[in-house]
Amino acid sequence: LPRETVKPVTPGSHHSKQLLERCWSCRLISGAGLMLSGAYVYNAARKIMRTGVLMTPGLVAQITFAGCLTAWGVVIIANPVKNSKI
């Protein structure tokens, strides 16, 4: 019997993109990880602000980055590309 050759999944390939779209647990774990990362970065910035330090551009950038991580996690979980009706 001839054996079928299995091609490895490379990052960025069409197959890996389909896997993330279909796999609910993959999206949930990835999105939750990003959201928790955003919460961690935000809490680190809040800890510095509680000491009474003035807002610096670095703290503003850190809070902005935390918001971006959290939003990215929400987008991965919601999967708006697949759910759009266009």
Residue pairs with C-beta under 8 A, 6 or more apart in sequence:
9 15
9 16
9 19
10 16
19 26
20 26
20 27
20 30
20 76
21 79
21 81
21 82
27 76
27 77
27 79
28 77
30 73
30 76
31 73
31 74
31 75
31 76
31 77
32 73
32 77
33 73
34 69
34 70
34 72
34 73
34 76
35 69
35 70
35 73
35 74
36 73
37 69
37 73
38 66
38 67
38 68
38 69
38 70
38 71
38 72
38 73
39 66
39 70
41 62
41 65
41 66
41 69
42 62
42 63
42 66
42 67
42 70
44 62
45 59
45 62
45 63
45 66
48 59
49 55
49 59
53 59
